[in-house]
Amino acid sequence: GSAKIGAELARCLPGQEPEALAQLVADGTIGEGTIVLVGGYGMGFGEAGLLADAGTVSEVDLAVPLMIRPAPELEMPVGKRISALVSLVDVGPTIMSMHGVPYPKDLAGQSMSGLMRGITDKVRDHAFALADIHAGFAVIDDRGMLVHSLPQVGGPPGLGESWFGLEKPGEAAVELLLPRGAGLLPNAHRGGIADEERAQELRALGEAWAKRGLAIRDAVFVSPVKAGRVEASVREASMKRPVWLEAGPWTSE
């Protein structure tokens, strides 16, 4: 019931205003609303270089948990595990559409309510990401992802070797096609799938989206320090032509 859900949330979110959660449990409010738990990118460890920053274009950072418990009054299905491709930008439109709140139709996000009700089988064909540590972008589809990165710009040069096996990193961007799930395995970014036709399609989509994303960043980052960092890293790397790490069929070894 509601009390059990509230107790679990309080245990899972230490330090995140447990008093407020306890109050929601006590007055029964927590059983009336929609609950959304979203995983964050967190901190990079291991191959990510123990840096005090996040934001690599890899599944390690991008495949974060997303759990939604609809308000009981909505009478929506619960307990489903959905494998369709979604993005965190879809969370806002989803909550608003579930509760009948109007929202601008030109948002980057799409409502997942139809997917949750079983009316549709997909929300989007592609998801996108920008990064600072491995400056560049990623494009994800139902088959995998294209990583377009210039690791020397967003972080120490050593990241080019530790992530991509580049002994002498150059100025060109690195580009990889990886199957879905491959980015969670060791040495995933040492080689990729050779499929230039698919890479060209995803690259064009990624470059177009990166320009839009960078324009949004320019408007949001008011700090001169942060704005300068974005200008010097992601914008330059996103638009450079790549060099492929040719490895034939993808292998995790």
Secondary structure, DSSP 8 states (H G I E B T S, - for coil): -HHHHHHHHHHHSTTS-HHHHHHHHHHTGGGTS-EEEE-------GGG-S-S----SSHHHH---EEEE--GGG----S----S---GGGHHHHHHHHTT----TT-S----HHHHHTS-S-S-S-EEEEETTTTEEEEE-SSEEEEEE-HHHHS-THHHHHHH--SS--SSEEEEEEETTGGGSTTGGG-----HHHHHHHHHHHHHHHHHHHHHHHHH---HHHHHHHHHTHHHHHTS-EEE---SS----
